[in-house]
Amino acid sequence: MLVNSLLIALWWWGGGGFPWFLFVVVFWGIGLTAHGIGAFVSPGYTERMAEREYQKLKGQR
């Protein structure tokens, strides 16, 4: 929130105009949402991916 607030302040002090900060805020929000879903909604995802990678590495020897 601090970074987004600073970007909005820079936009404001720069004279306004086109609200370019919205691109950063929206895409950062999308990224945070995707990360949150991956971390909290599907808790087994990380373990499944780690196990798959372990099995691939184990098969290379």
N, CA, C and O of each residue as an XYZ file, in Angstrom:
244
protein
N       0.832     -1.187      0.000
C       0.000      0.000      0.000
C       0.879      1.254      0.000
O       0.522      2.279     -0.580
N       2.022      1.150      0.655
C       2.921      2.293      0.715
C       3.439      2.653     -0.680
O       3.456      3.824     -1.058
N       3.858      1.646     -1.435
C       4.373      1.908     -2.782
C       3.280      2.494     -3.665
O       3.517      3.448     -4.406
N       2.080      1.916     -3.585
C       0.979      2.442     -4.392
C       0.661      3.882     -4.004
O       0.384      4.709     -4.873
N       0.698      4.186     -2.722
C       0.448      5.553     -2.266
C       1.512      6.509     -2.791
O       1.210      7.634     -3.191
N       2.750      6.053     -2.784
C       3.831      6.903     -3.316
C       3.673      7.129     -4.818
O       3.932      8.228     -5.309
N       3.255      6.113     -5.540
C       3.032      6.286     -6.977
C       1.906      7.277     -7.246
O       2.000      8.106     -8.151
N       0.850      7.185     -6.461
C      -0.262      8.132     -6.617
C       0.195      9.542     -6.273
O      -0.184     10.502     -6.944
N       1.014      9.669     -5.222
C       1.540     10.984     -4.846
C       2.423     11.546     -5.954
O       2.342     12.736     -6.260
N       3.262     10.712     -6.557
C       4.099     11.175     -7.673
C       3.245     11.648     -8.841
O       3.529     12.673     -9.460
N       2.205     10.894     -9.131
C       1.296     11.292    -10.202
C       0.641     12.639     -9.881
O       0.541     13.514    -10.741
N       0.200     12.790     -8.636
C      -0.463     14.016     -8.216
C       0.489     15.207     -8.293
O       0.141     16.257     -8.834
N       1.700     15.033     -7.742
C       2.673     16.128     -7.744
C       3.209     16.417     -9.139
O       3.721     17.505     -9.401
N       3.090     15.453    -10.019
C       3.537     15.654    -11.394
C       2.514     16.369    -12.251
O       2.737     16.567    -13.445
N       1.416     16.752    -11.669
C       0.425     17.517    -12.421
C      -0.791     16.721    -12.839
O      -1.636     17.229    -13.575
N      -0.897     15.500    -12.392
C      -2.081     14.713    -12.751
C      -1.964     14.200    -14.168
O      -0.975     13.557    -14.518
N      -2.942     14.471    -14.969
C      -2.939     13.975    -16.332
C      -3.428     12.541    -16.394
O      -4.302     12.125    -15.634
N      -2.841     11.797    -17.317
C      -3.235     10.400    -17.495
C      -2.871      9.600    -16.243
O      -1.728      9.673    -15.791
N      -3.790      8.852    -15.681
C      -3.526      8.108    -14.432
C      -2.714      6.833    -14.681
O      -3.249      5.729    -14.586
N      -1.446      6.982    -14.993
C      -0.559      5.867    -15.302
C      -0.372      4.919    -14.123
O      -0.087      3.738    -14.320
N      -0.526      5.418    -12.914
C      -0.334      4.576    -11.728
C      -1.341      3.432    -11.666
O      -1.092      2.425    -11.003
N      -2.478      3.579    -12.350
C      -3.494      2.529    -12.325
C      -2.982      1.226    -12.928
O      -3.369      0.145    -12.485
N      -2.109      1.319    -13.941
C      -1.554      0.106    -14.531
C      -0.770     -0.684    -13.487
O      -0.917     -1.901    -13.383
N       0.054      0.008    -12.722
C       0.851     -0.651    -11.684
C      -0.061     -1.228    -10.616
O       0.116     -2.376    -10.209
N      -1.023     -0.459    -10.162
C      -1.909     -0.901     -9.086
C      -2.728     -2.118     -9.534
O      -2.857     -3.081     -8.778
N      -3.270     -2.088    -10.724
C      -4.114     -3.189    -11.205
C      -3.293     -4.463    -11.406
O      -3.677     -5.531    -10.929
N      -2.167     -4.352    -12.110
C      -1.392     -5.559    -12.395
C      -0.712     -6.108    -11.142
O      -0.556     -7.322    -11.009
N      -0.316     -5.252    -10.243
C       0.236     -5.715     -8.975
C      -0.853     -6.445     -8.174
O      -0.597     -7.469     -7.540
N      -2.058     -5.899     -8.217
C      -3.184     -6.549     -7.543
C      -3.488     -7.913     -8.130
O      -3.779     -8.856     -7.395
N      -3.424     -8.025     -9.451
C      -3.640     -9.320    -10.095
C      -2.574    -10.316     -9.649
O      -2.878    -11.471     -9.352
N      -1.334     -9.866     -9.605
C      -0.250    -10.741     -9.167
C      -0.403    -11.183     -7.726
O      -0.192    -12.354     -7.410
N      -0.770    -10.257     -6.847
C      -0.977    -10.615     -5.451
C      -2.143    -11.577     -5.275
O      -2.081    -12.491     -4.453
N      -3.191    -11.374     -6.036
C      -4.339    -12.263     -5.969
C      -3.966    -13.666     -6.429
O      -4.333    -14.652     -5.790
N      -3.236    -13.756     -7.536
C      -2.812    -15.064     -8.037
C      -1.899    -15.759     -7.031
O      -2.014    -16.966     -6.819
N      -1.010    -15.016     -6.422
C      -0.123    -15.604     -5.426
C      -0.920    -16.073     -4.199
O      -0.659    -17.150     -3.663
N      -1.873    -15.279     -3.767
C      -2.703    -15.656     -2.631
C      -3.511    -16.907     -2.892
O      -3.631    -17.766     -2.018
N      -4.063    -17.018     -4.083
C      -4.822    -18.220     -4.435
C      -3.902    -19.434     -4.426
O      -4.263    -20.492     -3.912
N      -2.720    -19.275     -4.994
C      -1.781    -20.392     -5.025
C      -1.299    -20.789     -3.647
O      -1.072    -21.971     -3.386
N      -1.142    -19.829     -2.770
C      -0.595    -20.119     -1.448
C      -1.641    -20.591     -0.452
O      -1.332    -21.409      0.413
N      -2.870    -20.099     -0.550
C      -3.851    -20.374      0.488
C      -5.036    -21.219      0.037
O      -5.603    -21.955      0.845
N      -5.416    -21.132     -1.213
C      -6.588    -21.877     -1.673
C      -6.220    -23.307     -2.037
O      -6.967    -24.236     -1.729
N      -5.085    -23.491     -2.684
C      -4.658    -24.841     -3.055
C      -3.365    -25.174     -2.322
O      -2.286    -25.102     -2.909
N      -3.462    -25.537     -1.042
C      -2.259    -25.727     -0.228
C      -1.382    -26.888     -0.665
O      -0.187    -26.883     -0.369
N      -1.921    -27.875     -1.352
C      -1.128    -29.017     -1.761
C      -0.326    -28.784     -3.025
O       0.484    -29.630     -3.405
N      -0.532    -27.667     -3.675
C       0.126    -27.407     -4.964
C       1.639    -27.417     -4.827
O       2.324    -28.040     -5.638
N       2.169    -26.747     -3.827
C       3.618    -26.661     -3.650
C       4.209    -28.034     -3.382
O       5.252    -28.384     -3.933
N       3.554    -28.799     -2.551
C       4.050    -30.132     -2.252
C       4.018    -31.024     -3.483
O       4.954    -31.791     -3.711
N       2.957    -30.939     -4.281
C       2.867    -31.748     -5.498
C       3.978    -31.388     -6.479
O       4.596    -32.266     -7.080
N       4.223    -30.098     -6.633
C       5.275    -29.670     -7.553
C       6.651    -30.089     -7.045
O       7.500    -30.496     -7.838
N       6.885    -29.997     -5.740
C       8.164    -30.418     -5.173
C       8.351    -31.918     -5.347
O       9.447    -32.364     -5.685
N       7.313    -32.696     -5.126
C       7.406    -34.144     -5.301
C       7.664    -34.508     -6.757
O       8.458    -35.406     -7.037
N       7.015    -33.833     -7.672
C       7.231    -34.090     -9.093
C       8.684    -33.788     -9.475
O       9.312    -34.561    -10.199
N       9.204    -32.681     -8.994
C      10.587    -32.325     -9.287
C      11.552    -33.332     -8.652
O      12.556    -33.701     -9.261
N      11.250    -33.771     -7.440
C      12.079    -34.773     -6.766
C      12.117    -36.068     -7.581
O      13.180    -36.662     -7.760
N      10.964    -36.499     -8.068
C      10.916    -37.720     -8.847
C      11.699    -37.574    -10.162
O      12.364    -38.518    -10.591
N      11.625    -36.417    -10.794
C      12.397    -36.189    -12.019
C      13.897    -36.248    -11.716
O      14.657    -36.872    -12.456
N      14.313    -35.610    -10.649
C      15.732    -35.610    -10.297
C      16.207    -37.006     -9.885
O      17.329    -37.402    -10.201
N      15.366    -37.733     -9.193
C      15.698    -39.074     -8.745
C      15.868    -40.016     -9.952
O      16.699    -40.923     -9.919
N      15.095    -39.802    -10.990
C      15.168    -40.643    -12.187
C      16.379    -40.349    -13.057
O      16.701    -41.156    -13.929
N      17.055    -39.241    -12.860
C      18.196    -38.879    -13.691
C      19.458    -39.620    -13.276
O      20.412    -39.662    -14.052
N      19.502    -40.196    -12.104
C      20.732    -40.845    -11.621
C      20.900    -42.209    -12.156
O      21.884    -42.879    -11.841
